[in-house]
């Protein structure tokens, strides 16, 4: 009887753990501290404010903020752990692409003929 109860408890913990891991891995919502590399401005820190739609998980809304300004996204998608963000700027369309892996974003950015790489980490939530 105790052995059966142990197996049932273990199975429940495994199923619950899988569910929590998927939820944590899939969510982009929050503040991301990022660093861009390359381009005419060189390395630059920027912040992404991402909101992943709860119903349509592929839809990502938000904004970007940097030392040279900030704006809302024109569009954003998240498919197969790939994030794609489009921002319309006076200089032209700005595109961020990145793969989410182990809680970090890494990818490329482009603005007309200017391009480079970038990475980001989710900003730690304040302690409660």
C-alpha positions as CSV (number, residue, x, y, z in Angstrom):
1,X,0.0,0.0,0.0
2,X,2.8,2.5,0.9
3,X,4.7,1.5,-2.2
4,X,1.6,2.2,-4.4
5,X,1.1,5.6,-2.7
6,X,4.7,6.5,-3.3
7,X,4.3,5.8,-7.0
8,X,1.1,7.8,-7.2
9,X,2.7,10.8,-5.4
10,X,5.8,10.6,-7.7
11,X,3.6,10.5,-10.8
12,X,1.6,13.6,-9.6
13,X,4.8,15.5,-8.9
14,X,6.2,14.6,-12.4
15,X,3.1,15.8,-14.2
16,X,2.9,19.0,-12.1
17,X,6.6,19.7,-12.8
18,X,6.2,19.2,-16.5
19,X,3.3,21.7,-16.5
20,X,5.2,24.3,-14.6
21,X,8.3,23.9,-16.8
22,X,6.2,24.4,-19.9
23,X,4.5,27.5,-18.4
24,X,7.8,29.1,-17.4
25,X,9.6,28.3,-20.7
26,X,6.8,29.6,-22.8
27,X,6.2,33.0,-21.2
28,X,7.9,36.0,-22.6
29,X,5.9,38.6,-20.7
30,X,8.0,40.9,-18.6
31,X,10.9,43.3,-18.8
32,X,14.0,42.2,-20.7
33,X,17.4,43.8,-20.3
34,X,19.2,43.6,-23.6
35,X,22.4,44.6,-25.4
36,X,22.8,45.2,-29.1
37,X,26.1,44.8,-30.9
38,X,27.3,46.2,-34.2
39,X,26.0,48.9,-36.4
40,X,26.9,52.5,-36.7
41,X,26.1,53.3,-33.0
42,X,28.2,50.4,-31.7
43,X,27.1,48.4,-28.6
44,X,24.0,49.8,-26.9
45,X,21.8,48.7,-24.0
46,X,18.1,48.6,-24.5
47,X,15.0,47.3,-22.7
48,X,12.1,45.3,-24.2
49,X,8.7,45.3,-22.5
50,X,7.0,42.2,-23.7
51,X,3.4,41.1,-23.3
52,X,2.6,37.6,-24.7
53,X,-1.1,37.3,-25.4
54,X,-2.7,34.7,-23.0
55,X,-5.2,33.4,-25.6
56,X,-3.0,33.6,-28.7
57,X,0.4,32.8,-27.4
58,X,2.0,33.5,-30.8
59,X,1.1,37.2,-30.5
60,X,3.6,39.5,-28.7
61,X,2.9,43.1,-27.9
62,X,5.1,45.6,-26.2
63,X,7.6,48.4,-26.6
64,X,11.4,49.1,-26.8
65,X,13.3,51.7,-24.9
66,X,16.9,52.8,-25.5
67,X,19.1,55.9,-24.9
68,X,18.1,57.2,-28.3
69,X,14.3,56.8,-27.7
70,X,11.5,54.4,-27.4
71,X,8.4,53.2,-29.2
72,X,5.7,50.5,-29.3
73,X,6.1,47.5,-31.6
74,X,4.3,47.5,-35.0
75,X,4.0,43.7,-34.6
76,X,5.5,40.8,-32.7
77,X,5.2,37.0,-33.0
78,X,6.6,34.1,-31.1
79,X,6.7,30.7,-32.9
80,X,8.8,27.6,-32.2
81,X,10.8,29.5,-29.6
82,X,11.6,32.2,-32.2
83,X,10.7,35.9,-31.4
84,X,10.2,38.3,-34.2
85,X,9.6,42.0,-33.5
86,X,8.9,44.8,-36.0
87,X,9.2,48.5,-35.1
88,X,8.5,51.3,-37.5
89,X,11.0,54.1,-37.0
90,X,11.7,57.4,-38.9
91,X,14.9,55.7,-40.2
92,X,12.9,52.7,-41.6
93,X,11.7,49.3,-40.4
94,X,13.6,47.9,-37.5
95,X,13.5,44.1,-37.1
96,X,14.6,42.0,-34.1
97,X,14.8,38.3,-34.4
98,X,15.8,36.0,-31.5
99,X,15.7,32.4,-30.3
100,X,14.5,31.8,-26.7
101,X,16.8,29.2,-25.1
102,X,17.4,28.5,-21.4
103,X,15.6,31.7,-20.4
104,X,17.7,34.0,-22.7
105,X,17.1,35.6,-26.0
106,X,19.8,35.7,-28.7
107,X,19.5,36.8,-32.2
108,X,20.0,39.5,-34.9
109,X,18.7,43.0,-35.6
110,X,18.4,44.9,-38.8
111,X,17.6,48.5,-39.9
112,X,17.8,48.9,-43.7
113,X,21.4,48.1,-44.5
114,X,22.6,48.3,-40.9
115,X,22.6,45.1,-38.8
116,X,24.1,43.3,-35.9
117,X,23.4,40.9,-33.1
118,X,21.7,41.1,-29.7
119,X,20.9,39.2,-26.5
120,X,18.6,39.7,-23.6
121,X,17.8,38.3,-20.2
122,X,14.5,38.7,-18.4
123,X,14.7,41.3,-15.6
124,X,14.5,39.6,-12.2
125,X,11.2,40.2,-10.5
126,X,11.4,42.2,-7.3
127,X,11.5,40.1,-4.1
128,X,8.2,39.9,-2.2
